[in-house]
Every structure is written in C-alpha cells, then in structure tokens.
Amino acid sequence: MSVVVRPARPADAPAVAEVHVTGWQVGYRGLVEDAYLDALSVADRVGTWAQRLADGARVLVADDGRVRGFATTGPVRDDDVPAEAGEVYALYVHPKAWGRGVGGALLTAALDDLAARGHQGCVLWTLEGNARARGFYEHRGWVADGGVKTEDHRGVLLREVRYRHA
C-alpha cells in the first residue's frame, strides 16, 4: 500500500472520524465494554473533528486516495516530562489497513513534524492492555517509562501507560 502522509484538511473530518471510531471499536474490543464501543458513532465524531481541524489542530493523515489513518501531535502535556518534548496525542489506523505500513509511516511523519517544530524527544500514551499497540511502539524503539494514568472517557475509566522516544 503506497500512502502519502500529509496535513489534514477540513474536508477530511468525516474520514478521520470514521478511522477514529472504527479504530476504537475494533482495536479496543475486549479492553473496553462492548456497549460503550457499540454506541460510538461516526456521525457524532464528525463535528468534533471538523472543529479541531478548523481550530488548527495538528493532524496528519495517511492517504492513498482514501484516509487510512491519522496522527495528532503537539507540545507535551505532562508536568514530569521536559517542556521541550513533543507528544503524539493519538495515532489510529483503519483496521482494514493494519499491517500495511500505514501506522509506521504516520508515526515517522509525526516524529519528523515534531522535530521540525523544535521538540526534543517525544511521549505518547496507550491503553495498558493494548498488546498490539504496545508491541507496535516497542518494535519502533519506544520504551514504557513507568508513567501510568487513568482517564475518564465519557464515564469509562481507561488505564494508560506512557512511552518515550528519544
């Protein structure tokens, strides 16, 4: 699969929402309650993504004629991480594109983009029980640094672990 990673445009909001919702529904099955995942709606997420893109959020998409994945990045949000670090806030690939290099291309582009904006080092958070994602990051040199948090996602508590990349 040959993909181009590029900055997202406002017109990408529906496709980004689809990747986001489908990524959760397939990737987090068994980690998050089925009822919560089944209630997620692409239509509900389109507006959120349209607003984020209109507000200038840094979103990269992997595009091969269709948006296959996205990554969002920005300054680190953790007080115990050096302020010059960047953060990959989210990285999702449509399950139909898993294992085809889309995630790796997005992650590389996200790191390159953060470095170009002057960030030194990077962190990201992922679900503690998400063995697929954790293996993906570890294979690419990311290391769990001991950071752990519990996030409330609309009433569902999710335990996450932090990874760092030099």
C-alpha positions as CSV (number, residue, x, y, z in Angstrom):
1,M,0.0,0.0,0.0
2,S,1.5,3.3,-1.1
3,V,0.4,6.1,1.2
4,V,1.2,9.8,1.4
5,V,1.2,11.4,4.8
6,R,0.0,15.0,4.7
7,P,-1.6,17.6,6.9
8,A,-5.3,17.0,7.3
9,R,-7.8,19.4,5.6
10,P,-11.2,20.3,6.9
11,A,-12.8,18.1,4.3
12,D,-11.0,15.1,5.9
13,A,-13.1,15.3,9.1
14,P,-15.6,12.6,8.1
15,A,-12.8,10.2,7.1
16,V,-10.8,10.9,10.3
17,A,-14.0,10.4,12.4
18,E,-14.5,7.0,10.6
19,V,-11.0,5.9,11.3
20,H,-11.2,7.0,14.9
21,V,-14.5,5.3,15.7
22,T,-13.7,2.1,13.8
23,G,-10.2,2.0,15.4
24,W,-11.8,2.1,18.8
25,Q,-14.5,-0.4,18.0
26,V,-12.1,-3.0,16.6
27,G,-8.9,-2.2,18.5
28,Y,-10.3,-1.8,21.9
29,R,-12.8,-4.7,21.8
30,G,-12.1,-6.8,24.9
31,L,-10.4,-3.9,26.6
32,V,-13.4,-1.5,26.8
33,E,-17.0,-2.5,27.4
34,D,-18.9,-3.6,24.3
35,A,-21.9,-1.4,25.0
36,Y,-19.6,1.7,25.0
37,L,-17.9,0.7,21.8
38,D,-21.1,-0.2,20.1
39,A,-22.6,3.2,21.0
40,L,-19.7,5.1,19.3
41,S,-20.9,7.0,16.2
42,V,-19.0,8.3,13.3
43,A,-21.8,10.9,12.8
44,D,-21.3,12.2,16.3
45,R,-17.5,12.5,15.9
46,V,-17.5,14.3,12.5
47,G,-18.4,17.6,14.2
48,T,-15.7,17.2,16.8
49,W,-13.1,16.6,14.1
50,A,-14.3,19.4,11.9
51,Q,-14.0,21.8,14.8
52,R,-10.5,20.6,15.7
53,L,-9.3,20.9,12.1
54,A,-10.9,24.4,11.8
55,D,-9.2,25.4,15.0
56,G,-5.8,24.5,13.6
57,A,-5.1,21.2,15.5
58,R,-2.0,19.5,14.1
59,V,-3.4,16.4,12.4
60,L,-1.6,14.3,9.8
61,V,-3.4,11.8,7.7
62,A,-2.2,8.8,5.7
63,D,-3.8,9.0,2.3
64,D,-3.8,6.5,-0.6
65,G,-6.8,8.0,-2.3
66,R,-8.7,7.4,1.0
67,V,-7.7,8.4,4.5
68,R,-6.4,5.2,6.1
69,G,-5.1,6.7,9.4
70,F,-4.3,9.8,11.3
71,A,-2.0,11.1,14.0
72,T,-2.3,14.2,16.2
73,T,0.7,15.9,17.8
74,G,1.7,18.9,19.9
75,P,3.6,20.0,22.9
76,V,3.9,17.6,25.8
77,R,1.1,17.8,28.4
78,D,2.8,16.1,31.3
79,D,4.5,18.1,34.0
80,D,7.1,15.4,34.7
81,V,8.4,15.4,31.1
82,P,10.9,18.1,29.9
83,A,8.9,21.0,28.4
84,E,10.8,20.8,25.0
85,A,9.4,17.3,24.4
86,G,6.6,16.7,22.0
87,E,3.6,14.3,22.3
88,V,1.8,12.1,19.9
89,Y,-1.7,12.6,21.2
90,A,-3.4,10.0,19.0
91,L,-2.5,7.6,16.3
92,Y,-5.2,5.5,14.7
93,V,-5.2,3.3,11.5
94,H,-8.3,1.9,10.0
95,P,-8.3,-1.9,10.9
96,K,-8.5,-2.8,7.1
97,A,-5.1,-1.1,6.7
98,W,-3.4,-2.7,9.8
99,G,-0.1,-4.4,9.0
100,R,0.4,-2.5,5.8
101,G,2.9,0.2,6.9
102,V,0.3,3.0,7.5
103,G,1.0,3.2,11.2
104,G,4.7,3.3,10.8
105,A,4.5,5.9,8.1
106,L,2.3,8.1,10.3
107,L,4.5,7.6,13.4
108,T,7.6,8.5,11.4
109,A,5.9,11.6,10.0
110,A,4.6,12.7,13.4
111,L,8.1,12.4,14.9
112,D,9.7,14.3,12.0
113,D,7.0,17.0,12.3
114,L,7.6,17.4,16.0
115,A,11.4,17.6,15.5
116,A,10.9,20.2,12.7
117,R,8.9,22.3,15.2
118,G,11.8,22.2,17.6
119,H,10.6,19.5,20.0
120,Q,13.3,17.3,21.5
121,G,12.1,13.8,22.5
122,C,8.5,12.6,22.5
123,V,6.0,10.8,24.6
124,L,2.7,9.1,23.9
125,W,0.0,7.3,26.0
126,T,-1.6,4.0,25.1
127,L,-4.1,1.6,26.8
128,E,-2.2,-0.6,29.3
129,G,-3.9,-3.8,27.9
130,N,-3.5,-2.9,24.3
131,A,-0.8,-5.5,23.4
132,R,-1.0,-4.8,19.7
133,A,-0.2,-1.1,20.1
134,R,2.4,-1.6,22.7
135,G,4.2,-4.1,20.5
136,F,4.0,-1.7,17.6
137,Y,5.6,1.1,19.6
138,E,8.2,-1.1,21.2
139,H,9.2,-2.5,17.8
140,R,10.0,1.1,16.8
141,G,12.2,1.9,19.8
142,W,9.6,3.4,22.2
143,V,10.1,2.4,25.9
144,A,7.5,2.4,28.6
145,D,8.8,4.9,31.2
146,G,6.7,4.0,34.2
147,G,4.1,6.7,33.8
148,V,0.6,5.4,34.4
149,K,-2.7,7.3,34.5
150,T,-6.4,6.6,34.5
151,E,-8.5,8.6,32.1
152,D,-12.3,9.1,32.2
153,H,-13.7,8.8,28.7
154,R,-17.3,9.6,29.0
155,G,-17.7,7.6,32.1
156,V,-15.4,4.7,31.1
157,L,-12.2,4.6,33.1
158,L,-9.2,3.6,31.0
159,R,-5.8,2.8,32.4
160,E,-2.9,4.1,30.2
161,V,0.8,3.7,30.2
162,R,3.3,6.3,28.8
163,Y,6.0,5.6,26.3
164,R,9.0,7.7,25.4
165,H,11.1,8.1,22.3
166,A,14.5,9.9,22.2
